[in-house]
Amino acid sequence: QVQLVESGGGLVQPGGSLRLSCAAPASIFKIYTMGWYRQAPGKERELVAGITAGGVTNYVDSVKGRFTISRDNAKATMYLQMNSLKPEDTAVYFCHPLGSATWGQGTQVTVSS
């Protein structure tokens, strides 16, 4: 059973920042494009940002300029730096190797005053 472990979520005020981390097995991490997804209550899960093994990134329009995805291949860890958070960013955030069947347990991000 492949394990992905997300961390770093929490409660933050609008305009605040959080940094999410995702630790993955090195055998998975080194070959897969990795993605951060989120799912808000009553909504479908959506891809927020992705990063290839070589570091090429892409973002959904709603987070461009506010979120930064990165990865440390030596540590087999992916990050999502989230700045200027908005209430609509509230969701459970998951990491996922694109094309695999593996999902982490998710970490809750709540943006509220």
N, C-alpha and C positions, 0 to 999 in steps of 0.2 A: 504494500500500500504506500503510494507516494504521498509524502506529507508536505504541505505548504503551510507556513505559519505566518499569519499577518499580525501586526501589532501597531500601536501608535494612535489608535482612534481615541475619541473622547468628546467632551462637551466644550465648545468654544463659542465665543461671542462673534457676531457678524464682524467681518473685517479681520478676524484673527487668523492664526496659522496653525497647521498641524503637519507632522511628517509621519507618513505611514511607511512601514517596512514589511517586506515579505522574504522570508528565508525559505530556500528550496534546496532539494538535493542537487549536488553539483552535476550529476549525470544528466539531469533534466535541464538545469539552468544553462549549461554551456551551449546547448544546441537549439533551444527554443526561443522564438520571439515571445516575450512576456507581456502581459497586459494587466492593467488595473480596470476592474469593472465596478459598477455600483448598482444597487437596487434599492429604490425608495419604496415605502409602503404603497401598495396598489399599482406599482409601475413595473415594467419589464426591466430586466437587467440590461445595462448598457455599457459598452466599452468606453472608458474615459480616456485612456492613454495607452499606447503600446510602445515597446522598444525592442529592436532586433538585437541579436547577439553582438552585432557590430556597433550598436549604439544609435541607430537611426530611430527617430521618435516620431510619433504622430499623436494628435489630440482631437477630441471632440471640440467643436467650436465653442461650446459653452464654458470651457475651462482654459482656452488658449490665453496665454499671458498671465494666468494666475497659478496654474499647476505646472510642476516640472517633474518628469519621470526620469529616473536614472538607475543604473545598475552597477554593482561591483562584482565583476565576474570571479575575482579571487575569493570573495566571501560568499558567493552564490546568493546574493541578496539584492533585492530590487527596492527602490524607494519611490515615494510620491510626496513631493513637497507641495503643500497646498497653502497658498496665500490668498489674502482678500476673500476669505470664505463667506459664502452667502447662505441664507436659510435653505435655498433650493439645492444646496450641496449635501444636505442631510440625507444619509443613506447608509446601508451596510456596504462596505468596500471589500472587494475580493481580489486576490491575485490569481492569475490563470495562465498557464503555458498555452498559447494559442494553438488550436488543433488537437490538444490533448483532452482527456476526459477528467482531468484532475482540477479540483477546486479547493481552495483553503476554506477555513471555517468563517472567515469574514471578520471585519472589525467595524464597530459602529462609530460613525461620525455624526454628531449632532451640532448644528449651528443654530444657536438661539440666544436671545438676550434674556 
